[in-house]
Amino acid sequence: LTLSFTSVVAVTERMRGHRDFSTSVVSSPPSRWPGLSTRICNAADIGLQMGMLLPFKTVEEHGKTLNLEGCAQLDLSYTPIGIEGALALSHALKISTTWRKNLTHLNLTYSAIGWGHMHLLSQLLETRQLRSLDLSGNWLGDESIVRIFRLMRKAKFLQVLRLRWNGITERYAAKIATASRSCKSLFELDLGGNWLKSTGATRLSRGVN
């Protein structure tokens, strides 16, 4: 496991023999996941509106209209889908059995999902093939950690998890390390830009090794 936070990187035995992943969640070479769909989609491709244009009362209706067929890799980075967009996406995941089976990469960097992440993470628990998830820049805070723990424990194929700039504090450092050990497939955990301080960084380094 490659663990990154601020300027400290800890590498465990699990990482030996594996190459590091590139910066973008959806840019890893398809050859690393043979047999899986490699189509990359964005918000426009699936018909997802920006959060500011989507009233709360229509999120479920909007979720039903999303065209998810064939989209195994969804890049919503720097796309302000907002809480409403996150809720619509979670509803789409809920009703689309096929997409839950096929989704391999999800990039939500700076997408302003707010508390909508609670519903979205609940649905991501049911995805069968999720390889990488980027929630960076959403300032989810410590309260998001419990749900992320559940995802890490249940996701059998999760290899990359990026949580940069989410306001996570040293309070959960030891628990994050424990959760990362339970996710046997995880190669990269990025916590850069959080408020872990030196004490949190030390706990994480010791915990994952």
BELCORCOR-V105905 format. One record per helix or strand of 2 or more residues. SS is the DSSP state (2 for helix, 1 for strand). FROM is the first residue (numbers start at 1). TO is the last residue. Records with the same first field share a line. If there is no record, write none. Layout:
SS = FROM-TO, FROM-TO
This chain:
1 = 2-5, 8-11, 40-41, 73-75, 105-107, 132-134, 160-162, 188-190
2 = 13-15, 30-33, 43-46, 51-53, 56-65, 82-95, 97-102, 114-124, 142-154, 170-182, 197-208
